[in-house]
Amino acid sequence: MSKTQTIEYKSIWKDEYLKWICGFANANGGTLYIGKDDNSNVIGVKNTKKLLEDLPNKITTILGIIADVNLHETPQGEYIEIIVEPQPNPVNYKGEYHYRSGATKQELKGAALDKFLLQKQGRRWDSVPIPNVSITDLKQDTFTFFKEKGIKSNRIDESSRHDSPIQLFENLKLTEKYLLKRAALLLFHPDPEKFVTGAYIKIGFFRTDSDLLFQDEIHGNFFEQVEKTMDFLLTKYTKALISYEGLTRVETYEYPKDALREALLNAAAHKDYTGPYPIQISVYADKIMI
């Protein structure tokens, strides 16, 4: 059996392999074999008695976890099996956070580390409260827009029309201990890029993949970006077929407006805002890529 997401083979023990144990603990658990080659063949390992004493202590002292350390004897030699259970809390190796992904070990840094730590705490990135921002810093016009749209679509009761922003945020669970969550800033702040790099939309018209004719950047909060982008797509980046029903002018768009809006809303709602890159929309003569 070759290496898998939960199995790793090492011919000898080195203390740096504690990083692999750390990676298993932070992922789905796994087993580290000492005294086997990459094809799972037993090649034997020396000083097994000392390793049986040292390894449990090192794992507990350095990583703060307990792992089963077992000795196996075969005609080809002895090997050690270290069984690591997945841990509910983040495990670090001397301040480094390692993670098992596929058959490789990765050190988590930056946005990936932030996301991992939040997940271990049972939180999401957009639920993190942000200090030093109040409801008065948000765009009041967007509150009105949101309520009107919600009432029109029957997602918000008519009685909520006169709710204060505080009441609205409490109903939407966008606050925590009187602090606004990141999601609130993305939805209602006039400039969410002050807090979230890459929280905007970039759109371009391409003749070919390498031939960009023109482009635009759309900034503002979530709702403004969606509305402005829809306007750009329908008036600048695509064409409408004009016809008349009697005296009434009828515009038939290349793409159904509802489908285009749904795709755009999905992109904005599901974007990984931990990264620095904007949503990118590429428009061609025969397709749109979001």
Secondary structure, DSSP 8 states (H G I E B T S, - for coil): ---BTTEEEESS--GGGHHHHHHHHHTT-EEEEESB-TTS-B---S-HHHHHHHHHHHIIIII----EEEEEEETTEEEEEEEE---SS---BTTBEEEEETTEEEEE-HHHHHHHHHHHTT--GGG-EETT--GGGS-HHHHHHHHHHHHHTTSS-GGGGG--HHHHHHHHT-EETTEEEHHHHHHH-S-GGGTSTT-SEEEEEEEETTEEEEEEEE-SSHHHHHHHHHHHIIIIIS-EEEEEETTEEEEEESS-HHHHHHHHHHHHHH--TTSS--EEEEE-SS-EE-
